[in-house]
Amino acid sequence: MVCDTEFVVDAATKKCVRCDDEGSKQFFDPAKPEKCQDCDESCASCDSADKCKTCPANTGKLTPAKPELCAACAADQFLTNHECTQCHESCATCDDLTKCTKCKEGYEPGPDGLCIQCKAEDNLYYDEETKSCKNCDDFDAADFDLAPVTVTRTKVPFE
């Protein structure tokens, strides 16, 4: 049996089938027309062994290292149109460019969905215990178990 271009004979059914039918994870290679070729395991569908056309759910194309293959996005990236996109610089994790789901260390949730940094010039410090910005004027050393510090001045003779 001979099939049209981009079709191969299915060994089980003895019918001509397209290699790239939905869910097949295979492609047609004119250099090897006798059977469908497998896509890379990271692909949902592909144009060639090492070039994904689509990615499985919850994965995206790796950029820029391997833009042709799929993988799960890094924690500081989100998935949009099957591509991993970097979160805003203040986010440790995010849903999109405007919504942090977790802030980076030294940041806290802001009113607009992004995170704000605790800056000394804004009279703020980052409180590790509460994981939030606090006003420096509200700092009370009595709340901390700090040992007293003694400063001694010593004269150093000039030689």
DONUKOL-615275 format. One record per atom (N, C-alpha, C): residue in three letters; y, z, x. Coordinates in steps of 0.05 Angstrom, whole numbers, plus 5000, padded with zeros to 4 digits. Each point is the difference from the previous one (the first is absolute). Example, Ala and Ser with C-alpha at 12.3 -4.5 7.8 and 13.67 -1.06 7.14 Angstrom:
// DONUKOL-615275
ala488651565264 ala502450004982 ala502450005018 ser502149864993 ser502450015016 ser502250144985 
***
This chain:
// DONUKOL-615275
met497750005017 met502350004983 met502550005018 val502049844993 val502549985015 val502250094981 cys501850175011 cys502250114984 cys502649875008 asp502050024983 asp502749905006 asp501150185023 thr502249905012 thr501450155021 thr500850274990 glu499750205018 glu500550284995 glu498150134980 phe497749874995 phe497950124984 phe497550005017 val498250204995 val497450015015 val497850054979 val497649955008 val497750054982 val499350295002 asp500050144977 asp499250284998 asp496950005003 ala499050155019 ala497150015006 ala498450114976 ala501150184985 ala498650124978 ala500049824975 thr502349894993 thr500249854975 thr499749695004 lys500149925025 lys499849715007 lys502349844987 lys502350134995 lys502349874988 lys502350005021 cys501849824997 cys502449995017 cys501950214991 val500950165019 val501950224995 val502349995019 arg502450104991 arg502350025018 arg499750265016 cys500649985025 cys499750245018 cys502150214993 asp502349914992 asp502250204996 asp500350084971 asp497850004984 asp500250104973 asp500850295001 glu501450094979 glu501150275000 glu497750215005 gly500650185018 gly498150215007 gly497849925020 ser500149755009 ser497849915018 ser500350105029 lys502450055009 lys500650085027 lys498849805020 gln500149754993 gln499149785017 gln501949775000 phe499749825019 phe501749765001 phe498449765009 phe501049764995 phe498749765008 phe501149915028 asp498149955018 asp500749915027 asp498949725004 pro501849795002 pro499049735002 pro498349955025 ala500250185020 ala498449975024 ala497150104995 lys499750164978 lys497450114993 lys499649964970 pro499849754990 pro499949954972 pro497550074985 glu497950095015 glu497550064987 glu499950264984 lys501850195007 lys500250254984 lys502750135002 cys500650174981 cys502650155000 cys500050195024 gln502450045011 gln500450185022 gln501350264990 asp499250225013 asp501150264991 asp502850055011 cys501650124983 cys502750095008 cys499750255017 asp502150075015 asp500050265014 asp499650224979 glu498650215008 glu499450224981 glu502450134987 ser502449975013 ser502450124989 ser501349844977 cys499149754996 cys501349824981 cys498750024972 ala501649954979 ala499049964973 ala499349714997 ser501749835011 ser499449715001 ser501449905026 cys499249765009 cys501049905025 cys500249705001 asp501549915020 asp500349715006 asp498149935023 ser499450205017 ser498249965023 ser498950275007 ala498250015019 ala498650255007 ala502050225008 asp502249925012 asp501950205010 asp502849984988 lys500149894975 lys502649984986 lys499750074971 cys500750244992 cys499850084972 cys502149864983 lys499149924976 lys501849894980 lys501050234983 thr498250174992 thr500750244984 thr498550245012 cys501150244994 cys498950255010 cys498850164977 pro498050175005 pro499050174979 pro502150204990 ala499550124977 ala501950204989 ala500550225020 asn502550105000 asn500950225018 asn499949935030 thr500049755006 thr500249915028 thr502249795002 gly500849955024 gly502149795004 gly499649865026 lys501649815005 lys499849855025 lys501350165023 leu498750015022 leu501050155023 leu502349835012 thr502250135005 thr502249865012 thr501250185022 pro500849915022 pro499849725010 pro497449965016 ala498550215005 ala497749985018 ala498049784992 lys499150014975 lys498049804990 lys500849934972 pro502049834997 pro501049944972 pro498049844984 glu497949905012 glu498149844984 glu497750164989 leu499650255008 leu497950174990 leu501150224982 cys498250144986 cys500850214981 cys499150285011 ala501550204992 ala499250275006 ala501650194982 ala499250254999 ala501550204985 ala502650045014 cys502150054985 cys502750055012 cys500050275014 ala501750025020 ala500450265014 ala501450194980 ala499950265007 ala501150214982 ala503049954995 asp501449905020 asp502949954997 asp500749724991 gln498149874986 gln500449744989 gln499150004970 phe501049804985 phe499149974973 phe499249714995 leu498449964980 leu498949734994 leu501749864980 thr500949765006 thr501549844981 thr499249705004 asn499149874979 asn499149735001 asn497949965022 his498150195002 his497850005020 his501049995028 glu502450125005 glu501050025027 glu500950295005 cys499450115024 cys500950265007 cys502949995009 thr501650174987 thr502950015007 thr500750285009 gln501650025021 gln500850265011 gln501750164980 cys499450264997 cys501650174983 cys502850045012 his501850114985 his502750075011 his499650205023 glu501750005019 glu499750165024 glu499850304995 ser501050104977 ser499950284994 ser497350094987 cys498349814993 cys497550064985 cys497650025019 ala498350194994 ala497450025013 ala498049824985 thr500350014973 thr498549824982 thr501949924978 cys499349774987 cys501849904979 cys498549834980 asp501349964977 asp499149814979 asp501249735004 asp502550005009 asp501549755005 asp502450075019 leu501849815004 leu502250045018 leu502050214990 thr499950074975 thr502050184989 thr498850274990 lys497450045005 lys498750254989 lys498150125021 cys500950215013 cys498250145019 cys498250194983 thr497450015007 thr498250194988 thr499650245017 lys500849985026 lys499950225019 lys502149945021 cys501550205008 cys502149975020 cys498950055028 lys501349865020 lys499450065028 lys500950285007 glu498950115021 glu500850265010 glu503050005005 gly501350224991 gly502950025004 gly501649874978 tyr498649894979 tyr501349884977 tyr499150154975 glu501549974979 glu499250114974 glu500749804978 pro498850024977 pro500649814978 pro502950004993 gly501149774998 gly502849974992 gly500249924971 pro502549994989 pro500349944972 pro499449724991 asp499949815020 asp499649724993 asp497249895005 gly498050185005 gly497349925004 gly499249975029 leu502049985018 leu499550005028 leu500350285011 cys499650045026 cys500250265012 cys502650025016 ile501050245002 ile502450055015 ile499450175024 gln501449965022 gln499550155024 gln501950245001 cys498950235010 cys501650245003 cys501549975026 lys502649984999 lys501649965024 lys501950245005 ala500150085025 ala501850225007 ala502949944994 glu500749745004 glu502849934994 glu500750024970 asp497950014983 asp500450044972 asp499650294992 asn499950175021 asn499650294997 asn497350074987 leu497949845007 leu497350044989 leu498050035023 tyr497950154994 tyr497750035018 tyr497449964983 tyr497949935014 tyr497449954986 tyr498450265002 asp499350114977 asp498450244998 asp497049934999 glu498650065021 glu497149945002 glu498450134977 glu500750244993 glu498550154980 glu500249874972 thr502449934992 thr500449884974 thr499949705000 lys499949885025 lys500149715003 lys502349874986 ser502450135004 ser502449904987 ser502450055018 cys502249864993 cys502550045014 cys501450254988 lys501150155018 lys501550244991 lys502749995013 asn501950134986 asn502750015010 asn500150215022 cys501349935022 cys500250185023 cys501450264993 asp501949994981 asp501550244992 asp498150204986 asp497749904989 asp498250174987 asp497950125018 phe500149935026 phe498050105020 phe500450305003 asp497850154998 asp500150295003 asp497950075020 ala500950085024 ala498150075022 ala498250234992 ala500850174981 ala498450224991 ala497449904986 asp500049754991 asp497749894987 asp497849925020 phe500750015025 phe498149925021 phe499350235018 asp497650005010 asp499150225017 asp500749925029 leu502550035006 leu501049935027 leu500250245017 ala499249985025 ala500350225019 ala502850005010 pro501250245004 pro502750005010 pro500249875028 val502249885005 val500449875026 val502250155015 thr499550065025 thr501950135017 thr500949805021 val502749975003 val501049825020 val501350185022 thr499249955024 thr501250155023 thr501349805018 arg502550075008 arg501449835019 arg499650115028 thr499549815018 thr499550085028 thr502049845017 lys501250155019 lys501849865019 lys498349895022 val500649755006 val498649875022 val501949975023 pro499350115023 pro501949995023 pro500249715010 phe502449935009 phe500349745012 phe499450025030 glu498849815010 glu499450005029 glu501849815015 
***
